[in-house]
Amino acid sequence: MRQNETTSILPKANESYWRDTGKVPSYGELKNDLHVDTVVVGAGIAGVMTAYQLAKAGKEVALLEARELFSGTSGFTTAKLTAQHNLIYDELINRYGQETAKLFYQANMEGIASIKELADKFGIDCELEEREAFVFTQKAENRSKISKEAEAYEKLGIEGEFVEDLPLNMDVEAAIMMRNQAQFHPVKFLAGLLEEFVNLGGKVYDQTRVIDITEKANKTECTTESGLKVTASQVVQATHLPIIEPESKFFSKQNNPESSYALAVKTEDEFPDGLYINADLPKRTLRGLDSKTGRVVLVGGESHSTGDGKSSSERYKELESFAKELFEVKEIINRWSAHDYISEDRLPFIGTLSEDQPNVYVVTGLSKWGLAISATGAKILTDTILEKDNPYQAIFSPERNIQERTSIEPQEENPNHYDDASEKNNPKELSNNQGMITKRDGEEVGAYKDENGNLHYVDLTCTHLGCGVQWNDGDNTWDCPCHGSRFSGTGDVIEGPAVESLKTLNE
């Protein structure tokens, strides 16, 4: 293990490596009411891929994004294109049988192939490279889990094998390898595919937040924050969680919000080809970022329930310490966090939202591994809208019976994490760009000091369904522990399903 100086070299600002090194386009906000065949809400990989497939099929499509493009999970991912999904296939076989488990694997592999095909077809330079993927354990008690997963691979005909050593600077008890996986640069890929979508006649609008979706006279109407209307025959919600969902089934235990963290580390060491993630706690994931030199590495992990109130700043420091143990660290270029929804049965929800809204479609519950499945999901949604059969419609249907998830990946409990220490201080003593929960007139409120030293107070009630938000001191946001909505220090919506800002309070 390496021993580096203990002084933190984390960058002050949070920005993902992908958004920092890829050009994020802007097509401008919606200025007028619009009528199209299909509206896709949300411009991450699920939304962009779906919009492209529908436009390719001849539909007139408008793609609406509430913020900058690729500012959700697709711009803050680890960017692994893989069907491996940690340890999942033994569990899927035990729950659903080999046929469903095999379909799940095939759906992901088809998604990888689809992204490769599009990158090749349009000459999109998105650093897409084939890699082997590994799940490993350093704990003897978890060796049997790896062995069972290897048996599942054999039953399903998955190309891979059980191994006992990895080219990493750590002791490994056992690992399972899956062949023919890949890694890429998601921002470069999505920017390139959007150009092709526009070439097909597609319309893109960023900074255009949809706040309501209603059925009117056999048409579906999307209302934006500015009051403009986009009317269509179909609407696809590709917004992480549906922003409008009357039955609230996705706002219950079917989708659990989870946060994780990543660093882009410049090192003196060559990093071996491969995608690596552990089956242990605390969670750790590794992959190369700069294939030309092999000396920039993504180090990620520290997964936890969103808005748990513990210090996210300390979680970044835990990853920094881990990186310094493995590598001769020269610089940490970027740090960022990702926010995901984990479905209760580990399968995504892709299809018609409900019988009551047959023209509204959804893709959600991608459970941290949504890149490959989003590509296949786009084809599922396109086939559903075009009234064509698709072999994966049934297993991913939002109307399926949900089986409760077994605790295969328990939540982390890291003894080095602690509750937000800022609660012990007076709001006026906060550093700039930091916040805390304090009391005024006996009521808890949120206090935030901006970059100019001005104090702002907000109501802690999430505007989605009324849960209490918590301060995230690593990303400087207010996070909802119930459904994963996130707000800036001053209360503006960063990430849904909330569409309204936190209520501001007078000082």
VEXDREN-2710 file (C-alpha; in Angstrom, 1 decimal):
% VEXDREN-2710
k/r/px/py/pz
1/MET/0.0/0.0/0.0
2/ARG/1.2/3.5/-0.8
3/GLN/1.7/6.1/1.9
4/ASN/1.2/9.7/0.7
5/GLU/1.0/12.9/2.7
6/THR/-2.2/13.2/4.8
7/THR/-3.0/16.8/3.6
8/SER/-6.2/16.8/1.5
9/ILE/-5.8/17.8/-2.2
10/LEU/-9.5/17.6/-3.1
11/PRO/-10.6/20.3/-5.5
12/LYS/-12.9/22.9/-4.0
13/ALA/-15.5/22.9/-6.7
14/ASN/-17.6/19.9/-7.6
15/GLU/-17.6/19.0/-11.3
16/SER/-17.6/15.7/-13.1
17/TYR/-14.7/14.7/-15.3
18/TRP/-17.1/14.1/-18.1
19/ARG/-18.6/17.6/-18.1
20/ASP/-15.2/19.1/-17.5
21/THR/-13.5/17.4/-20.5
22/GLY/-16.5/17.1/-22.9
23/LYS/-18.3/20.0/-24.6
24/VAL/-21.9/20.4/-23.3
25/PRO/-24.0/22.0/-26.0
26/SER/-26.9/24.3/-25.5
27/TYR/-29.8/24.6/-27.8
28/GLY/-31.7/27.3/-25.9
29/GLU/-34.9/27.3/-24.0
30/LEU/-38.5/26.9/-25.3
31/LYS/-39.9/30.3/-26.4
32/ASN/-43.3/29.4/-27.8
33/ASP/-46.1/26.8/-27.5
34/LEU/-45.3/23.7/-29.5
35/HIS/-47.2/20.8/-31.1
36/VAL/-45.3/17.5/-31.9
37/ASP/-45.9/13.8/-32.1
38/THR/-43.9/12.9/-28.9
39/VAL/-42.3/14.8/-26.1
40/VAL/-39.4/13.3/-24.2
41/VAL/-38.7/15.0/-20.8
42/GLY/-35.2/14.6/-19.5
43/ALA/-32.0/14.8/-21.6
44/GLY/-29.8/12.1/-20.0
45/ILE/-28.9/9.0/-21.8
46/ALA/-32.4/7.4/-21.5
47/GLY/-34.0/10.6/-22.9
48/VAL/-31.5/11.2/-25.7
49/MET/-31.5/7.6/-26.8
50/THR/-35.3/7.5/-26.8
51/ALA/-35.7/10.8/-28.6
52/TYR/-33.2/9.6/-31.3
53/GLN/-35.0/6.2/-31.8
54/LEU/-38.4/7.9/-32.1
55/ALA/-37.1/10.4/-34.6
56/LYS/-35.4/7.7/-36.6
57/ALA/-38.8/5.9/-36.7
58/GLY/-40.4/9.0/-38.3
59/LYS/-41.9/10.7/-35.2
60/GLU/-41.7/14.5/-34.7
61/VAL/-40.0/14.7/-31.3
62/ALA/-39.2/17.5/-28.8
63/LEU/-36.6/16.8/-26.1
64/LEU/-37.0/19.0/-23.0
65/GLU/-34.4/19.4/-20.3
66/ALA/-35.0/21.4/-17.1
67/ARG/-31.4/22.5/-16.7
68/GLU/-28.2/22.2/-18.7
69/LEU/-27.9/19.1/-20.9
70/PHE/-26.4/16.0/-19.2
71/SER/-26.6/17.7/-15.8
72/GLY/-28.2/14.6/-14.2
73/THR/-26.8/11.2/-13.5
74/SER/-25.6/10.6/-17.1
75/GLY/-23.1/13.5/-16.7
76/PHE/-22.0/12.3/-13.2
77/THR/-21.7/8.5/-13.8
78/THR/-18.7/6.2/-13.7
79/ALA/-19.5/5.5/-17.4
80/LYS/-19.2/1.8/-17.4
81/LEU/-21.1/0.0/-20.1
82/THR/-21.7/-3.3/-18.5
83/ALA/-24.2/-6.1/-18.0
84/GLN/-22.4/-7.1/-14.8
85/HIS/-24.2/-4.9/-12.3
86/ASN/-22.1/-6.1/-9.3
87/LEU/-23.5/-9.5/-8.0
88/ILE/-27.0/-9.9/-9.5
89/TYR/-27.4/-13.0/-11.6
90/ASP/-27.6/-15.6/-8.8
91/GLU/-30.2/-13.4/-7.2
92/LEU/-32.2/-13.1/-10.4
93/ILE/-32.2/-16.8/-11.0
94/ASN/-33.4/-17.5/-7.5
95/ARG/-36.2/-14.9/-7.8
96/TYR/-37.4/-15.3/-11.3
97/GLY/-35.7/-18.3/-12.9
98/GLN/-33.1/-18.6/-15.6
99/GLU/-35.2/-17.3/-18.5
100/THR/-35.7/-13.8/-16.9
101/ALA/-32.1/-13.7/-15.7
102/LYS/-30.9/-14.5/-19.3
103/LEU/-33.2/-11.8/-20.8
104/PHE/-31.8/-9.2/-18.4
105/TYR/-28.3/-10.1/-19.5
106/GLN/-29.2/-10.0/-23.1
107/ALA/-31.0/-6.6/-22.8
108/ASN/-27.8/-5.1/-21.3
109/MET/-25.5/-6.7/-23.9
110/GLU/-27.8/-5.4/-26.7
111/GLY/-27.6/-1.9/-25.1
112/ILE/-23.8/-2.0/-25.2
113/ALA/-23.9/-3.2/-28.8
114/SER/-26.3/-0.4/-29.7
115/ILE/-24.1/2.3/-28.2
116/LYS/-21.1/0.9/-30.0
117/GLU/-23.0/0.8/-33.3
118/LEU/-24.2/4.4/-33.0
119/ALA/-20.7/5.6/-32.1
120/ASP/-19.2/3.8/-35.1
121/LYS/-22.0/4.8/-37.5
122/PHE/-21.7/8.5/-36.8
123/GLY/-18.0/8.7/-36.0
124/ILE/-18.6/9.9/-32.5
125/ASP/-15.2/10.1/-30.7
126/CYS/-16.4/9.1/-27.2
127/GLU/-13.4/7.1/-26.1
128/LEU/-15.4/3.9/-26.3
129/GLU/-13.2/0.9/-25.5
130/GLU/-13.9/-2.8/-24.8
131/ARG/-13.0/-3.9/-21.3
132/GLU/-13.4/-6.9/-19.0
133/ALA/-15.4/-6.2/-15.9
134/PHE/-14.6/-7.6/-12.5
135/VAL/-16.5/-7.8/-9.1
136/PHE/-14.0/-8.7/-6.4
137/THR/-13.9/-9.3/-2.7
138/GLN/-11.2/-8.8/-0.1
139/LYS/-13.1/-10.7/2.6
140/ALA/-13.1/-14.5/3.0
141/GLU/-16.7/-14.5/4.1
142/ASN/-17.8/-13.1/0.8
143/ARG/-15.9/-15.6/-1.3
144/SER/-19.0/-17.9/-1.5
145/LYS/-21.0/-15.0/-3.1
146/ILE/-18.5/-14.8/-5.9
147/SER/-18.6/-18.5/-6.3
148/LYS/-22.4/-18.5/-6.6
149/GLU/-22.2/-15.7/-9.1
150/ALA/-19.7/-17.8/-11.2
151/GLU/-22.2/-20.7/-11.1
152/ALA/-24.9/-18.4/-12.3
153/TYR/-22.7/-17.2/-15.2
154/GLU/-22.2/-20.8/-16.2
155/LYS/-26.0/-21.6/-16.1
156/LEU/-26.8/-18.5/-18.3
157/GLY/-24.0/-18.9/-20.7
158/ILE/-22.4/-15.6/-19.7
159/GLU/-18.8/-15.2/-21.0
160/GLY/-16.7/-14.9/-17.9
161/GLU/-14.9/-16.8/-15.2
162/PHE/-14.0/-17.1/-11.5
163/VAL/-10.5/-15.6/-10.7
164/GLU/-8.4/-15.3/-7.6
165/ASP/-6.0/-12.5/-8.5
166/LEU/-6.3/-9.0/-10.0
167/PRO/-3.6/-6.6/-11.3
168/LEU/-4.4/-4.1/-8.6
169/ASN/-2.3/-3.0/-5.7
170/MET/-4.5/-4.8/-3.1
171/ASP/-5.0/-8.3/-1.7
172/VAL/-8.0/-10.0/-3.4
173/GLU/-9.8/-13.0/-2.0
174/ALA/-11.8/-13.8/-5.2
175/ALA/-13.4/-12.1/-8.2
176/ILE/-15.8/-12.8/-11.1
177/MET/-14.9/-11.5/-14.5
178/MET/-17.3/-10.7/-17.4
179/ARG/-16.0/-10.4/-20.9
180/ASN/-17.0/-8.0/-23.7
181/GLN/-17.9/-5.0/-21.6
182/ALA/-16.9/-1.4/-22.3
183/GLN/-16.2/2.1/-21.0
184/PHE/-16.8/5.4/-22.7
185/HIS/-17.2/9.2/-22.3
186/PRO/-20.9/9.8/-21.9
187/VAL/-20.9/13.6/-22.5
188/LYS/-19.0/13.2/-25.8
189/PHE/-21.3/10.3/-26.9
190/LEU/-24.6/12.2/-26.0
191/ALA/-23.4/15.4/-27.6
192/GLY/-22.7/13.5/-30.8
193/LEU/-26.0/11.7/-30.8
194/LEU/-27.9/14.9/-30.2
195/GLU/-26.5/16.3/-33.4
196/GLU/-27.9/13.3/-35.3
197/PHE/-31.2/13.7/-33.6
198/VAL/-31.4/17.3/-34.7
199/ASN/-30.4/16.2/-38.2
200/LEU/-33.5/14.0/-38.2
201/GLY/-35.6/17.0/-37.4
202/GLY/-35.6/16.6/-33.7
203/LYS/-36.1/19.7/-31.5
204/VAL/-34.0/20.2/-28.3
205/TYR/-34.8/22.7/-25.5
206/ASP/-32.7/23.1/-22.4
207/GLN/-33.4/25.3/-19.4
208/THR/-37.1/24.3/-19.9
209/ARG/-38.6/22.7/-16.9
210/VAL/-41.8/20.7/-17.2
211/ILE/-43.9/21.1/-14.1
212/ASP/-47.2/19.4/-15.1
213/ILE/-48.4/16.8/-17.5
214/THR/-52.2/16.5/-18.2
215/GLU/-54.4/14.6/-20.6
216/LYS/-56.7/16.8/-22.8
217/ALA/-58.9/15.6/-25.6
218/ASN/-56.8/12.6/-26.6
219/LYS/-53.7/14.7/-26.4
220/THR/-51.1/15.0/-23.6
221/GLU/-50.1/18.5/-22.6
222/CYS/-46.8/19.4/-20.9
223/THR/-46.8/22.7/-19.0
224/THR/-43.4/24.4/-18.5
225/GLU/-42.2/26.6/-15.6
226/SER/-42.7/29.6/-17.8
227/GLY/-46.3/28.7/-18.6
228/LEU/-45.7/27.5/-22.2
229/LYS/-47.5/24.4/-23.4
230/VAL/-46.1/21.5/-25.5
231/THR/-48.9/19.2/-26.8
232/ALA/-48.2/15.7/-28.1
233/SER/-49.8/12.3/-28.6
234/GLN/-47.2/10.7/-26.3
235/VAL/-45.0/11.9/-23.4
236/VAL/-41.9/10.0/-22.2
237/GLN/-40.7/10.8/-18.7
238/ALA/-37.0/10.1/-18.6
239/THR/-36.4/12.2/-15.5
240/HIS/-34.8/9.8/-13.1
241/LEU/-38.1/9.6/-11.2
242/PRO/-41.4/10.6/-12.9
243/ILE/-42.2/14.2/-12.1
244/ILE/-45.9/13.5/-12.5
245/GLU/-47.2/10.2/-11.3
246/PRO/-50.7/10.2/-9.7
247/GLU/-50.6/6.7/-8.2
248/SER/-47.2/7.5/-6.5
249/LYS/-46.0/3.9/-6.9
250/PHE/-42.5/5.0/-7.8
251/PHE/-42.4/7.4/-4.8
252/SER/-42.8/4.4/-2.4
253/LYS/-40.4/1.6/-1.6
254/GLN/-40.2/0.6/-5.3
255/ASN/-37.5/3.2/-5.9
256/ASN/-34.9/4.0/-3.2
257/PRO/-32.7/7.1/-3.7
258/GLU/-29.0/6.5/-3.2
259/SER/-25.9/8.7/-3.5
260/SER/-22.3/7.8/-4.3
261/TYR/-19.1/9.7/-5.0
262/ALA/-16.2/9.8/-7.4
263/LEU/-12.7/11.3/-7.9
264/ALA/-10.7/11.7/-11.1
265/VAL/-7.1/11.0/-9.9
266/LYS/-3.9/11.8/-11.8
267/THR/-1.3/9.3/-10.8
268/GLU/2.3/8.3/-11.6
269/ASP/1.1/4.7/-12.0
270/GLU/-0.2/2.8/-15.0
271/PHE/-3.7/1.6/-14.4
272/PRO/-4.5/-1.9/-15.8
273/ASP/-7.3/-2.3/-18.3
274/GLY/-10.5/-3.3/-16.7
275/LEU/-13.6/-2.2/-14.8
276/TYR/-13.4/-3.0/-11.1
277/ILE/-16.0/-2.9/-8.3
278/ASN/-16.0/-4.6/-4.9
279/ALA/-18.7/-6.7/-3.3
280/ASP/-17.7/-5.5/0.1
281/LEU/-18.4/-2.4/2.3
282/PRO/-17.3/0.3/2.0
283/LYS/-18.1/0.3/-1.7
284/ARG/-15.2/0.9/-4.0
285/THR/-15.1/1.2/-7.9
286/LEU/-12.2/1.8/-10.2
287/ARG/-11.6/2.4/-14.0
288/GLY/-9.2/4.2/-16.2
289/LEU/-10.2/7.6/-17.6
290/ASP/-7.3/8.6/-20.0
291/SER/-6.5/5.6/-22.1
292/LYS/-3.8/7.5/-24.0
293/THR/-1.5/7.6/-20.9
294/GLY/-3.3/5.2/-18.5
295/ARG/-2.5/7.6/-15.7
296/VAL/-5.8/9.1/-14.8
297/VAL/-8.1/6.9/-12.8
298/LEU/-11.7/7.1/-11.5
299/VAL/-11.9/6.2/-7.9
300/GLY/-15.5/5.9/-6.6
301/GLY/-17.8/4.5/-3.9
302/GLU/-19.1/5.5/-0.5
303/SER/-22.7/4.7/-1.4
304/HIS/-25.4/5.7/1.1
305/SER/-29.1/6.6/1.2
306/THR/-29.6/10.1/-0.1
307/GLY/-30.1/12.8/2.6
308/ASP/-29.0/10.6/5.5
309/GLY/-27.6/13.8/7.3
310/LYS/-24.0/12.5/7.6
311/SER/-21.0/14.4/6.3
312/SER/-20.6/14.0/2.5
313/SER/-17.4/16.0/2.8
314/GLU/-15.9/13.2/4.9
315/ARG/-17.0/10.7/2.2
316/TYR/-14.9/12.5/-0.4
317/LYS/-12.0/12.4/2.0
318/GLU/-12.4/8.6/2.5
319/LEU/-12.1/8.1/-1.3
320/GLU/-9.1/10.4/-1.3
321/SER/-7.4/8.3/1.4
322/PHE/-8.2/5.1/-0.5
323/ALA/-6.7/6.5/-3.7
324/LYS/-3.5/7.5/-1.9
325/GLU/-3.2/3.9/-0.5
326/LEU/-3.4/2.5/-4.1
327/PHE/-1.6/5.1/-6.2
328/GLU/1.2/7.7/-6.2
329/VAL/-1.3/10.5/-6.5
330/LYS/-0.1/13.6/-8.3
331/GLU/-3.4/15.5/-8.4
332/ILE/-7.1/15.1/-8.0
333/ILE/-8.6/16.7/-11.0
334/ASN/-12.3/16.4/-10.3
335/ARG/-14.7/15.3/-7.6
336/TRP/-18.4/14.7/-8.1
337/SER/-21.4/12.8/-6.8
338/ALA/-24.1/10.7/-8.5
339/HIS/-27.7/10.1/-7.5
340/ASP/-29.5/6.9/-8.4
341/TYR/-32.8/5.2/-7.8
342/ILE/-32.5/1.5/-6.7
343/SER/-35.6/-0.5/-7.7
344/GLU/-36.9/-2.9/-5.1
345/ASP/-36.6/-5.9/-7.3
346/ARG/-33.3/-4.8/-9.1
347/LEU/-35.1/-4.5/-12.5
348/PRO/-35.8/-1.1/-14.1
349/PHE/-39.3/0.2/-14.9
350/ILE/-39.7/0.9/-18.7
351/GLY/-43.0/1.3/-20.4
352/THR/-46.5/2.7/-19.9
353/LEU/-46.9/4.7/-16.7
354/SER/-50.3/3.4/-15.8
355/GLU/-53.6/2.2/-17.3
356/ASP/-55.1/5.6/-16.5
357/GLN/-52.4/7.4/-18.5
358/PRO/-51.8/5.1/-21.5
359/ASN/-50.0/7.9/-23.5
360/VAL/-47.4/8.7/-20.8
361/TYR/-44.3/6.5/-20.6
362/VAL/-41.6/6.2/-18.1
363/VAL/-38.0/4.9/-17.6
364/THR/-36.8/4.8/-14.0
365/GLY/-35.3/2.6/-11.4
366/LEU/-32.1/2.0/-13.3
367/SER/-30.3/1.0/-10.1
368/LYS/-26.9/2.6/-10.7
369/TRP/-26.3/0.6/-14.0
370/GLY/-28.5/2.5/-16.4
371/LEU/-26.2/3.3/-19.3
372/ALA/-26.5/0.0/-21.2
373/ILE/-30.1/-0.7/-20.3
374/SER/-31.1/2.8/-21.3
375/ALA/-30.1/2.1/-24.9
376/THR/-32.3/-1.0/-24.9
377/GLY/-35.0/0.9/-23.0
378/ALA/-35.1/3.4/-25.8
379/LYS/-36.0/0.6/-28.2
380/ILE/-38.6/-0.8/-25.8
381/LEU/-40.3/2.6/-25.5
382/THR/-40.1/3.2/-29.3
383/ASP/-41.6/-0.2/-30.0
384/THR/-44.3/0.3/-27.4
385/ILE/-45.3/3.7/-28.8
386/LEU/-45.3/2.2/-32.4
387/GLU/-47.4/-0.7/-31.1
388/LYS/-44.7/-3.3/-31.9
389/ASP/-43.7/-6.3/-29.8
390/ASN/-40.4/-6.2/-27.9
391/PRO/-39.0/-9.2/-26.0
392/TYR/-38.2/-7.2/-23.0
393/GLN/-41.5/-5.4/-22.5
394/ALA/-42.9/-7.8/-19.9
395/ILE/-39.9/-8.1/-17.5
396/PHE/-39.4/-4.3/-17.3
397/SER/-43.1/-3.4/-17.3
398/PRO/-44.0/-0.7/-14.6
399/GLU/-47.2/-2.8/-14.1
400/ARG/-45.3/-6.0/-13.1
401/ASN/-45.7/-7.5/-9.6
402/ILE/-42.8/-6.2/-7.5
403/GLN/-40.9/-8.7/-5.3
404/GLU/-39.2/-7.3/-2.2
405/ARG/-35.5/-7.0/-2.6
406/THR/-33.2/-9.2/-0.5
407/SER/-30.4/-7.3/1.3
408/ILE/-27.6/-8.3/-1.0
409/GLU/-25.9/-4.9/-0.8
410/PRO/-26.5/-3.5/2.7
411/GLN/-26.1/0.2/3.4
412/GLU/-22.7/1.4/4.5
413/GLU/-22.0/2.3/8.0
414/ASN/-18.6/3.9/8.1
415/PRO/-17.5/4.7/11.6
416/ASN/-15.4/7.7/10.3
417/HIS/-18.6/9.4/9.1
418/TYR/-20.3/11.8/11.5
419/ASP/-23.3/14.1/11.6
420/ASP/-22.9/17.5/10.1
421/ALA/-20.8/19.4/12.6
422/SER/-22.1/22.8/11.4
423/GLU/-25.3/22.2/13.4
424/LYS/-23.2/23.1/16.5
425/ASN/-22.4/26.6/15.1
426/ASN/-24.2/29.9/14.7
427/PRO/-25.3/30.5/11.0
428/LYS/-23.3/33.7/11.0
429/GLU/-20.2/31.6/11.6
430/LEU/-20.7/29.5/8.5
431/SER/-18.0/29.6/5.8
432/ASN/-19.1/31.0/2.4
433/ASN/-21.1/28.4/0.3
434/GLN/-21.9/26.3/3.3
435/GLY/-25.2/25.6/5.1
436/MET/-26.7/24.1/8.2
437/ILE/-29.9/23.3/10.0
438/THR/-30.7/25.7/12.8
439/LYS/-33.7/26.8/14.9
440/ARG/-35.7/30.1/14.7
441/ASP/-38.6/30.6/17.0
442/GLY/-38.4/27.0/18.0
443/GLU/-38.7/25.7/14.4
444/GLU/-35.9/24.0/12.4
445/VAL/-35.0/25.9/9.2
446/GLY/-32.2/25.8/6.7
447/ALA/-29.4/28.5/6.7
448/TYR/-27.0/29.0/3.8
449/LYS/-24.2/31.5/3.4
450/ASP/-23.6/32.2/-0.3
451/GLU/-20.2/33.0/-2.0
452/ASN/-20.7/36.7/-1.2
453/GLY/-21.2/36.1/2.5
454/ASN/-25.0/36.7/2.5
455/LEU/-27.2/34.5/4.6
456/HIS/-30.3/32.8/3.2
457/TYR/-33.0/30.9/5.1
458/VAL/-35.2/28.2/3.6
459/ASP/-38.1/26.0/4.7
460/LEU/-36.8/22.5/5.1
461/THR/-40.0/20.9/3.7
462/CYS/-39.3/19.3/0.3
463/THR/-41.8/20.7/-2.3
464/HIS/-42.4/17.2/-3.7
465/LEU/-44.2/15.3/-1.0
466/GLY/-43.3/17.2/2.2
467/CYS/-40.3/15.3/3.6
468/GLY/-37.6/17.2/5.5
469/VAL/-34.4/17.9/3.5
470/GLN/-30.9/17.5/5.0
471/TRP/-27.8/19.6/4.3
472/ASN/-25.1/17.9/2.1
473/ASP/-21.8/19.5/3.1
474/GLY/-19.8/17.8/0.3
475/ASP/-22.0/19.1/-2.6
476/ASN/-23.4/22.1/-0.9
477/THR/-27.0/21.1/-1.5
478/TRP/-30.2/20.3/0.4
479/ASP/-31.1/16.7/-0.2
480/CYS/-34.4/14.9/0.4
481/PRO/-34.0/11.5/2.0
482/CYS/-37.5/10.2/0.8
483/HIS/-37.4/10.6/-2.9
484/GLY/-34.0/12.1/-3.8
485/SER/-34.9/15.6/-4.8
486/ARG/-32.0/18.0/-4.4
487/PHE/-31.9/21.8/-4.0
488/SER/-29.2/24.5/-4.1
489/GLY/-28.2/26.3/-1.0
490/THR/-30.7/29.0/-1.8
491/GLY/-33.4/26.4/-2.4
492/ASP/-33.5/26.2/-6.2
493/VAL/-34.4/22.8/-7.7
494/ILE/-31.3/20.9/-8.9
495/GLU/-32.8/17.5/-9.3
496/GLY/-36.3/16.2/-9.2
497/PRO/-38.9/14.7/-8.8
498/ALA/-39.5/18.1/-7.1
499/VAL/-40.3/20.9/-9.6
500/GLU/-40.7/23.8/-7.2
501/SER/-38.0/25.5/-5.2
502/LEU/-37.8/25.4/-1.4
503/LYS/-39.8/28.2/0.3
504/THR/-37.5/31.1/1.2
505/LEU/-37.8/32.7/4.6
506/ASN/-37.0/36.2/5.7
507/GLU/-33.9/36.6/7.8
END
